[in-house]
Amino acid sequence: MAQGRIVTLAQADRGAFFALAAEYLPDSDPQRMERFARAWPGAFLALVDGSDVLGVAFGWPRRVVDPADDAFQLSGIAVRWEHWRRGLGRR
């Protein structure tokens, strides 16, 4: 059984991260996400087991789309279906 841990994108396989996001979150624009990941690296997290990316979560400040809004938005979260409901990301 997989034992997940949460790491930043810098500690994960970048290609696998963006591939999982594209597979499970079809509105994820890889070019925009790459740009935002460079601007807010701590806002892109991966659930990993060894070098395998099991899940992703990412977001960015709302001011990107509305300069008057200072909130942060979670823009995407996904876990590979075979790892659903196992509590891997709860820590």
C-alpha positions in Angstrom: 0.0 0.0 0.0 1.3 3.5 -0.9 2.5 5.7 1.9 2.1 9.3 0.7 3.9 12.4 1.9 3.3 15.9 0.8 6.1 17.9 -0.8 6.5 21.0 -2.9 6.7 20.9 -6.6 10.5 21.5 -6.4 10.8 18.1 -4.6 8.5 16.2 -7.1 8.7 15.0 -10.7 7.5 18.2 -12.4 6.5 16.4 -15.6 4.4 13.8 -13.6 2.8 16.6 -11.6 1.6 18.5 -14.7 0.6 15.3 -16.5 -1.6 14.2 -13.5 -3.2 17.7 -13.4 -3.9 17.6 -17.1 -5.4 14.1 -16.8 -7.7 14.8 -13.9 -8.3 18.6 -14.2 -8.8 19.2 -17.9 -9.1 23.0 -17.4 -5.5 23.1 -16.1 -3.5 25.1 -18.7 0.1 23.7 -18.5 1.6 27.0 -19.7 -0.3 29.1 -17.2 0.5 26.6 -14.4 4.2 26.6 -15.2 4.2 30.4 -15.0 2.3 30.5 -11.8 4.5 27.7 -10.3 7.5 29.9 -10.9 5.8 32.9 -9.3 4.3 31.0 -6.3 6.3 27.8 -5.8 5.0 27.1 -2.4 1.4 27.0 -3.7 2.1 23.9 -5.8 2.1 20.7 -3.7 2.4 17.0 -4.6 1.4 13.9 -2.8 4.2 11.4 -3.5 5.2 7.9 -2.7 8.9 7.7 -3.4 9.2 9.3 -6.8 5.6 8.5 -7.9 3.2 11.5 -7.9 -0.1 10.3 -6.5 -1.8 13.6 -6.2 -1.6 17.4 -6.8 -2.9 20.5 -5.2 -2.3 24.1 -6.4 -3.5 27.6 -6.4 -2.6 31.2 -6.7 -3.7 34.6 -5.5 -7.0 35.8 -6.8 -5.4 39.1 -7.7 -4.2 37.4 -10.9 -7.8 37.7 -12.2 -9.1 40.5 -10.0 -6.5 43.0 -8.8 -8.8 44.2 -6.0 -9.1 40.7 -4.4 -6.4 39.8 -1.9 -7.7 36.2 -1.3 -5.9 33.0 -2.2 -7.8 30.4 -4.3 -7.3 26.7 -4.4 -7.5 26.1 -8.1 -7.0 22.4 -8.4 -6.8 19.3 -6.3 -6.6 15.7 -7.6 -5.5 12.2 -6.5 -5.1 9.3 -8.8 -8.3 7.2 -8.6 -6.5 4.1 -7.4 -5.5 6.0 -4.2 -8.9 7.6 -3.5 -10.4 7.3 0.0 -7.2 5.9 1.6 -6.4 9.0 3.7 -3.0 9.6 2.0 -3.2 13.4 2.0 -4.7 13.9 5.4 -1.4 14.8 7.2 
